[in-house]
Amino acid sequence: MKLLSVTIPCYNSEAYMRHCIESLLPGGEDVEILIVDDGSTKDHTLEIAQEYQEKYPTIVRAIHQENKGHGGAVNTGIDHATGLYFKVVDSDDWVDAEAYAKILEVLNKIVRGPETVDVVFSNYVYEKENSRRKKYVMRYSRFMPEDRIFGWNEMKRIDAAHYVLMHSVIFRTELLRETNLRLPEHTFYVDNIFAFKPFVKVEKMYYCNVNLYRYFIGRADQSVNQEVMMRRFPQQLAVNEIMIDYLGEIKGMTLHKHQRQFLYHAMSIIMLITTTMMIRSHDPEIYANKKALWQRLKEADPKGYRLIRGSLQGISMHLPGRGGRKIVEKGYRIAEKIYGFD
């Protein structure tokens, strides 16, 4: 059995997927690399995946499927994974060699120990094309103990400037199956769900303060490009609604208070971004969804609604004036960091 399964969702990824794959190969026999060709039509994505499979048959598996979108490719990766732990690395991203070696060392130590760890956190780095800004690192040392196993009682409240995304996490594979995690197909922005739903089942955690994931942003055709994102706004809204409905499903579940805070924090970030996009769209049809979205949250989880609305000073998101503008600008700054648009 492999230690770690890494799924690389690929769709017409010929131009950059080799860099991603090559960064993962040093994991050797501890790792299986699942290259999921999601019905590519314009280039040689599948042929490149098969080339690596032929060259590294005990490490790389090329999987071809009809187009199902990013979520469908992640689902396929979970279905085929044989590793004890599971990570997604997008085909235009890569991992840092030194940090990768450290993570594999940590995973080896964990599986040989007496406790089951459900998720391993690490940092990620924004690699923004044509940017003069200093590289921005998302790290969690203020909120989690480092280099040891811990539970929710030791997790501190994460502030609004920090976000746990798909890039931050390595889940225990069986935990993903236990939660029956299935991401929506043909939908962008589903990585928000990936970094949300499984935490209901998480009990033991580990934080490794290394800059593992290199998150490339800046290509004009990326789903997180601002203009592309506005065209695909219905998908952002759909993901937000799925997360709200899930909060409603687990409302009566017994969770540690810090665990529920963690989920509310994730919800507050996506609510802020979605609401900001609605307001900045200047599109009456999109803007009309704003009140309904907040009402949906209120009905799903009244307590969560009050806390999230309060944490965002949510009332000013519904009113004009300086307060409303301040919240919108805050939401836009967070969206710019997460999604990388200007």
LINQUI-V477481 format. One record per residue. N is the residue number from 1. RES is the residue in three letters. SS is DSSP state (h for helix, s for strand, l for the rest). OMEGA is omega in whole degrees, -180 to 180 (none if undefined). BURIAL is b if it has 24 or more other C-alpha atoms within 12 Angstrom, else e. Layout:
n=N res=RES ss=SS omega=OMEGA burial=BURIAL
n=N res=RES ss=SS omega=OMEGA burial=BURIAL
This chain:
n=1 res=MET ss=l omega=180 burial=e
n=2 res=LYS ss=l omega=177 burial=b
n=3 res=LEU ss=l omega=-174 burial=b
n=4 res=LEU ss=s omega=170 burial=b
n=5 res=SER ss=s omega=177 burial=b
n=6 res=VAL ss=s omega=178 burial=b
n=7 res=THR ss=s omega=176 burial=b
n=8 res=ILE ss=s omega=175 burial=b
n=9 res=PRO ss=s omega=-176 burial=b
n=10 res=CYS ss=s omega=173 burial=b
n=11 res=TYR ss=l omega=-177 burial=b
n=12 res=ASN ss=l omega=-171 burial=b
n=13 res=SER ss=l omega=-175 burial=b
n=14 res=GLU ss=l omega=-171 burial=b
n=15 res=ALA ss=l omega=-172 burial=e
n=16 res=TYR ss=l omega=-173 burial=b
n=17 res=MET ss=h omega=-180 burial=b
n=18 res=ARG ss=h omega=179 burial=b
n=19 res=HIS ss=h omega=179 burial=b
n=20 res=CYS ss=h omega=-178 burial=b
n=21 res=ILE ss=h omega=-178 burial=b
n=22 res=GLU ss=h omega=-180 burial=b
n=23 res=SER ss=h omega=-178 burial=b
n=24 res=LEU ss=h omega=-177 burial=b
n=25 res=LEU ss=h omega=179 burial=b
n=26 res=PRO ss=l omega=175 burial=b
n=27 res=GLY ss=l omega=175 burial=b
n=28 res=GLY ss=h omega=-174 burial=b
n=29 res=GLU ss=h omega=175 burial=e
n=30 res=ASP ss=h omega=-170 burial=b
n=31 res=VAL ss=s omega=165 burial=b
n=32 res=GLU ss=s omega=-179 burial=b
n=33 res=ILE ss=s omega=-179 burial=b
n=34 res=LEU ss=s omega=179 burial=b
n=35 res=ILE ss=s omega=-177 burial=b
n=36 res=VAL ss=s omega=175 burial=b
n=37 res=ASP ss=s omega=-174 burial=b
n=38 res=ASP ss=s omega=176 burial=b
n=39 res=GLY ss=l omega=179 burial=b
n=40 res=SER ss=l omega=-175 burial=b
n=41 res=THR ss=l omega=-169 burial=e
n=42 res=LYS ss=l omega=-175 burial=e
n=43 res=ASP ss=l omega=-174 burial=e
n=44 res=HIS ss=l omega=180 burial=e
n=45 res=THR ss=h omega=-177 burial=b
n=46 res=LEU ss=h omega=-180 burial=b
n=47 res=GLU ss=h omega=178 burial=b
n=48 res=ILE ss=h omega=178 burial=b
n=49 res=ALA ss=h omega=-180 burial=b
n=50 res=GLN ss=h omega=177 burial=b
n=51 res=GLU ss=h omega=179 burial=e
n=52 res=TYR ss=h omega=178 burial=b
n=53 res=GLN ss=h omega=179 burial=b
n=54 res=GLU ss=h omega=-178 burial=e
n=55 res=LYS ss=h omega=-178 burial=e
n=56 res=TYR ss=l omega=-171 burial=b
n=57 res=PRO ss=l omega=179 burial=e
n=58 res=THR ss=l omega=-178 burial=e
n=59 res=ILE ss=l omega=-172 burial=b
n=60 res=VAL ss=s omega=173 burial=b
n=61 res=ARG ss=s omega=176 burial=b
n=62 res=ALA ss=s omega=-179 burial=b
n=63 res=ILE ss=s omega=179 burial=b
n=64 res=HIS ss=s omega=175 burial=b
n=65 res=GLN ss=s omega=173 burial=b
n=66 res=GLU ss=l omega=-173 burial=e
n=67 res=ASN ss=l omega=179 burial=b
n=68 res=LYS ss=l omega=-178 burial=b
n=69 res=GLY ss=h omega=-176 burial=b
n=70 res=HIS ss=h omega=-180 burial=b
n=71 res=GLY ss=h omega=178 burial=b
n=72 res=GLY ss=h omega=179 burial=b
n=73 res=ALA ss=h omega=177 burial=b
n=74 res=VAL ss=h omega=177 burial=b
n=75 res=ASN ss=h omega=179 burial=b
n=76 res=THR ss=h omega=177 burial=b
n=77 res=GLY ss=h omega=178 burial=b
n=78 res=ILE ss=h omega=-179 burial=b
n=79 res=ASP ss=h omega=-175 burial=b
n=80 res=HIS ss=h omega=-173 burial=b
n=81 res=ALA ss=l omega=174 burial=b
n=82 res=THR ss=l omega=-179 burial=b
n=83 res=GLY ss=l omega=178 burial=b
n=84 res=LEU ss=l omega=178 burial=b
n=85 res=TYR ss=s omega=-171 burial=b
n=86 res=PHE ss=s omega=176 burial=b
n=87 res=LYS ss=s omega=173 burial=b
n=88 res=VAL ss=s omega=172 burial=b
n=89 res=VAL ss=l omega=-179 burial=b
n=90 res=ASP ss=l omega=-168 burial=b
n=91 res=SER ss=l omega=177 burial=b
n=92 res=ASP ss=l omega=177 burial=b
n=93 res=ASP ss=l omega=179 burial=b
n=94 res=TRP ss=s omega=178 burial=b
n=95 res=VAL ss=s omega=178 burial=b
n=96 res=ASP ss=l omega=-172 burial=b
n=97 res=ALA ss=h omega=-177 burial=e
n=98 res=GLU ss=h omega=180 burial=e
n=99 res=ALA ss=h omega=179 burial=b
n=100 res=TYR ss=h omega=178 burial=b
n=101 res=ALA ss=h omega=179 burial=b
n=102 res=LYS ss=h omega=180 burial=b
n=103 res=ILE ss=h omega=179 burial=b
n=104 res=LEU ss=h omega=176 burial=b
n=105 res=GLU ss=h omega=179 burial=e
n=106 res=VAL ss=h omega=-180 burial=b
n=107 res=LEU ss=h omega=177 burial=b
n=108 res=ASN ss=h omega=179 burial=e
n=109 res=LYS ss=h omega=-179 burial=e
n=110 res=ILE ss=h omega=-175 burial=b
n=111 res=VAL ss=h omega=177 burial=e
n=112 res=ARG ss=l omega=-178 burial=e
n=113 res=GLY ss=l omega=-175 burial=e
n=114 res=PRO ss=l omega=-175 burial=e
n=115 res=GLU ss=l omega=176 burial=e
n=116 res=THR ss=l omega=179 burial=b
n=117 res=VAL ss=l omega=-175 burial=b
n=118 res=ASP ss=l omega=-178 burial=b
n=119 res=VAL ss=s omega=173 burial=b
n=120 res=VAL ss=s omega=177 burial=b
n=121 res=PHE ss=s omega=168 burial=b
n=122 res=SER ss=s omega=-177 burial=b
n=123 res=ASN ss=s omega=169 burial=b
n=124 res=TYR ss=s omega=-174 burial=b
n=125 res=VAL ss=s omega=175 burial=b
n=126 res=TYR ss=s omega=176 burial=b
n=127 res=GLU ss=s omega=-173 burial=b
n=128 res=LYS ss=s omega=-178 burial=b
n=129 res=GLU ss=l omega=176 burial=e
n=130 res=ASN ss=l omega=180 burial=e
n=131 res=SER ss=l omega=177 burial=e
n=132 res=ARG ss=l omega=-178 burial=e
n=133 res=ARG ss=l omega=173 burial=e
n=134 res=LYS ss=l omega=179 burial=e
n=135 res=LYS ss=l omega=-178 burial=e
n=136 res=TYR ss=s omega=-179 burial=b
n=137 res=VAL ss=s omega=174 burial=b
n=138 res=MET ss=s omega=-180 burial=b
n=139 res=ARG ss=l omega=-169 burial=b
n=140 res=TYR ss=l omega=-174 burial=b
n=141 res=SER ss=l omega=178 burial=b
n=142 res=ARG ss=l omega=-170 burial=e
n=143 res=PHE ss=l omega=-176 burial=b
n=144 res=MET ss=l omega=171 burial=b
n=145 res=PRO ss=l omega=-178 burial=b
n=146 res=GLU ss=l omega=168 burial=b
n=147 res=ASP ss=l omega=173 burial=e
n=148 res=ARG ss=l omega=179 burial=e
n=149 res=ILE ss=s omega=179 burial=b
n=150 res=PHE ss=s omega=179 burial=b
n=151 res=GLY ss=l omega=-176 burial=b
n=152 res=TRP ss=h omega=-179 burial=b
n=153 res=ASN ss=h omega=180 burial=e
n=154 res=GLU ss=h omega=178 burial=b
n=155 res=MET ss=l omega=178 burial=b
n=156 res=LYS ss=l omega=180 burial=e
n=157 res=ARG ss=l omega=-180 burial=b
n=158 res=ILE ss=l omega=-177 burial=b
n=159 res=ASP ss=l omega=-173 burial=e
n=160 res=ALA ss=l omega=-179 burial=b
n=161 res=ALA ss=l omega=-178 burial=b
n=162 res=HIS ss=l omega=-176 burial=b
n=163 res=TYR ss=l omega=173 burial=b
n=164 res=VAL ss=l omega=179 burial=b
n=165 res=LEU ss=l omega=177 burial=b
n=166 res=MET ss=h omega=-177 burial=b
n=167 res=HIS ss=h omega=-174 burial=b
n=168 res=SER ss=h omega=-162 burial=b
n=169 res=VAL ss=s omega=167 burial=b
n=170 res=ILE ss=s omega=-177 burial=b
n=171 res=PHE ss=s omega=167 burial=b
n=172 res=ARG ss=s omega=-173 burial=b
n=173 res=THR ss=h omega=-179 burial=b
n=174 res=GLU ss=h omega=177 burial=b
n=175 res=LEU ss=h omega=178 burial=b
n=176 res=LEU ss=h omega=179 burial=b
n=177 res=ARG ss=h omega=178 burial=b
n=178 res=GLU ss=h omega=179 burial=e
n=179 res=THR ss=l omega=-179 burial=e
n=180 res=ASN ss=l omega=-179 burial=e
n=181 res=LEU ss=l omega=174 burial=b
n=182 res=ARG ss=l omega=-180 burial=b
n=183 res=LEU ss=l omega=179 burial=b
n=184 res=PRO ss=l omega=178 burial=b
n=185 res=GLU ss=l omega=178 burial=b
n=186 res=HIS ss=l omega=-179 burial=b
n=187 res=THR ss=l omega=175 burial=b
n=188 res=PHE ss=l omega=174 burial=b
n=189 res=TYR ss=l omega=-179 burial=b
n=190 res=VAL ss=l omega=177 burial=b
n=191 res=ASP ss=h omega=174 burial=b
n=192 res=ASN ss=h omega=179 burial=b
n=193 res=ILE ss=h omega=-180 burial=b
n=194 res=PHE ss=h omega=-178 burial=b
n=195 res=ALA ss=l omega=-176 burial=b
n=196 res=PHE ss=l omega=-174 burial=b
n=197 res=LYS ss=h omega=-175 burial=b
n=198 res=PRO ss=h omega=-175 burial=b
n=199 res=PHE ss=h omega=174 burial=b
n=200 res=VAL ss=h omega=-178 burial=b
n=201 res=LYS ss=l omega=-176 burial=b
n=202 res=VAL ss=l omega=175 burial=b
n=203 res=GLU ss=l omega=-178 burial=b
n=204 res=LYS ss=l omega=-175 burial=b
n=205 res=MET ss=s omega=178 burial=b
n=206 res=TYR ss=s omega=177 burial=b
n=207 res=TYR ss=s omega=177 burial=b
n=208 res=CYS ss=s omega=-173 burial=b
n=209 res=ASN ss=s omega=176 burial=b
n=210 res=VAL ss=s omega=-176 burial=b
n=211 res=ASN ss=s omega=-173 burial=b
n=212 res=LEU ss=s omega=-166 burial=b
n=213 res=TYR ss=s omega=177 burial=b
n=214 res=ARG ss=s omega=-172 burial=b
n=215 res=TYR ss=s omega=-176 burial=b
n=216 res=PHE ss=s omega=177 burial=b
n=217 res=ILE ss=s omega=177 burial=b
n=218 res=GLY ss=l omega=177 burial=b
n=219 res=ARG ss=l omega=-176 burial=b
n=220 res=ALA ss=l omega=-176 burial=e
n=221 res=ASP ss=l omega=-179 burial=e
n=222 res=GLN ss=l omega=-180 burial=b
n=223 res=SER ss=l omega=-179 burial=b
n=224 res=VAL ss=l omega=170 burial=b
n=225 res=ASN ss=l omega=-171 burial=b
n=226 res=GLN ss=h omega=-178 burial=b
n=227 res=GLU ss=h omega=177 burial=e
n=228 res=VAL ss=h omega=-177 burial=e
n=229 res=MET ss=h omega=179 burial=b
n=230 res=MET ss=h omega=177 burial=b
n=231 res=ARG ss=h omega=-178 burial=e
n=232 res=ARG ss=l omega=-177 burial=b
n=233 res=PHE ss=h omega=178 burial=b
n=234 res=PRO ss=h omega=179 burial=b
n=235 res=GLN ss=h omega=174 burial=b
n=236 res=GLN ss=h omega=-180 burial=b
n=237 res=LEU ss=h omega=-180 burial=b
n=238 res=ALA ss=h omega=178 burial=b
n=239 res=VAL ss=h omega=178 burial=b
n=240 res=ASN ss=h omega=-178 burial=b
n=241 res=GLU ss=h omega=177 burial=b
n=242 res=ILE ss=h omega=179 burial=b
n=243 res=MET ss=h omega=176 burial=b
n=244 res=ILE ss=h omega=-178 burial=b
n=245 res=ASP ss=h omega=179 burial=b
n=246 res=TYR ss=h omega=175 burial=b
n=247 res=LEU ss=h omega=177 burial=b
n=248 res=GLY ss=h omega=-180 burial=b
n=249 res=GLU ss=h omega=-174 burial=e
n=250 res=ILE ss=l omega=-175 burial=e
n=251 res=LYS ss=l omega=-177 burial=b
n=252 res=GLY ss=l omega=-178 burial=e
n=253 res=MET ss=l omega=177 burial=e
n=254 res=THR ss=l omega=179 burial=e
n=255 res=LEU ss=l omega=173 burial=e
n=256 res=HIS ss=l omega=-176 burial=e
n=257 res=LYS ss=h omega=178 burial=e
n=258 res=HIS ss=h omega=177 burial=b
n=259 res=GLN ss=h omega=179 burial=b
n=260 res=ARG ss=h omega=175 burial=b
n=261 res=GLN ss=h omega=180 burial=b
n=262 res=PHE ss=h omega=179 burial=b
n=263 res=LEU ss=h omega=178 burial=b
n=264 res=TYR ss=h omega=177 burial=b
n=265 res=HIS ss=h omega=179 burial=b
n=266 res=ALA ss=h omega=179 burial=b
n=267 res=MET ss=h omega=-179 burial=b
n=268 res=SER ss=h omega=-179 burial=b
n=269 res=ILE ss=h omega=-178 burial=b
n=270 res=ILE ss=h omega=176 burial=b
n=271 res=MET ss=h omega=-180 burial=b
n=272 res=LEU ss=h omega=-179 burial=b
n=273 res=ILE ss=h omega=-179 burial=b
n=274 res=THR ss=h omega=179 burial=b
n=275 res=THR ss=h omega=178 burial=b
n=276 res=THR ss=h omega=179 burial=b
n=277 res=MET ss=h omega=178 burial=b
n=278 res=MET ss=h omega=-177 burial=b
n=279 res=ILE ss=h omega=-176 burial=b
n=280 res=ARG ss=h omega=-179 burial=b
n=281 res=SER ss=h omega=-175 burial=b
n=282 res=HIS ss=l omega=179 burial=e
n=283 res=ASP ss=l omega=-177 burial=e
n=284 res=PRO ss=h omega=-179 burial=e
n=285 res=GLU ss=h omega=178 burial=e
n=286 res=ILE ss=h omega=-177 burial=b
n=287 res=TYR ss=h omega=-178 burial=b
n=288 res=ALA ss=l omega=-180 burial=e
n=289 res=ASN ss=h omega=-171 burial=b
n=290 res=LYS ss=h omega=-178 burial=b
n=291 res=LYS ss=h omega=-179 burial=e
n=292 res=ALA ss=h omega=180 burial=e
n=293 res=LEU ss=h omega=180 burial=b
n=294 res=TRP ss=h omega=176 burial=b
n=295 res=GLN ss=h omega=178 burial=e
n=296 res=ARG ss=h omega=178 burial=b
n=297 res=LEU ss=h omega=-179 burial=b
n=298 res=LYS ss=h omega=-179 burial=b
n=299 res=GLU ss=h omega=-178 burial=e
n=300 res=ALA ss=h omega=-175 burial=b
n=301 res=ASP ss=l omega=-176 burial=b
n=302 res=PRO ss=h omega=180 burial=e
n=303 res=LYS ss=h omega=178 burial=e
n=304 res=GLY ss=h omega=178 burial=b
n=305 res=TYR ss=h omega=-178 burial=b
n=306 res=ARG ss=h omega=-178 burial=e
n=307 res=LEU ss=h omega=-178 burial=e
n=308 res=ILE ss=h omega=179 burial=b
n=309 res=ARG ss=h omega=179 burial=b
n=310 res=GLY ss=h omega=-178 burial=e
n=311 res=SER ss=h omega=179 burial=b
n=312 res=LEU ss=l omega=-171 burial=b
n=313 res=GLN ss=l omega=-168 burial=b
n=314 res=GLY ss=h omega=-178 burial=b
n=315 res=ILE ss=h omega=-178 burial=b
n=316 res=SER ss=h omega=175 burial=b
n=317 res=MET ss=h omega=-179 burial=b
n=318 res=HIS ss=l omega=-176 burial=b
n=319 res=LEU ss=l omega=176 burial=e
n=320 res=PRO ss=l omega=176 burial=e
n=321 res=GLY ss=l omega=-174 burial=e
n=322 res=ARG ss=h omega=-179 burial=e
n=323 res=GLY ss=h omega=179 burial=e
n=324 res=GLY ss=h omega=180 burial=b
n=325 res=ARG ss=h omega=-179 burial=e
n=326 res=LYS ss=h omega=180 burial=e
n=327 res=ILE ss=h omega=-180 burial=b
n=328 res=VAL ss=h omega=180 burial=b
n=329 res=GLU ss=h omega=176 burial=b
n=330 res=LYS ss=h omega=178 burial=b
n=331 res=GLY ss=h omega=-180 burial=b
n=332 res=TYR ss=h omega=179 burial=b
n=333 res=ARG ss=h omega=178 burial=e
n=334 res=ILE ss=h omega=179 burial=b
n=335 res=ALA ss=h omega=180 burial=b
n=336 res=GLU ss=h omega=180 burial=b
n=337 res=LYS ss=h omega=-177 burial=b
n=338 res=ILE ss=h omega=-173 burial=b
n=339 res=TYR ss=h omega=171 burial=b
n=340 res=GLY ss=l omega=179 burial=b
n=341 res=PHE ss=l omega=180 burial=b
n=342 res=ASP ss=l omega=none burial=e
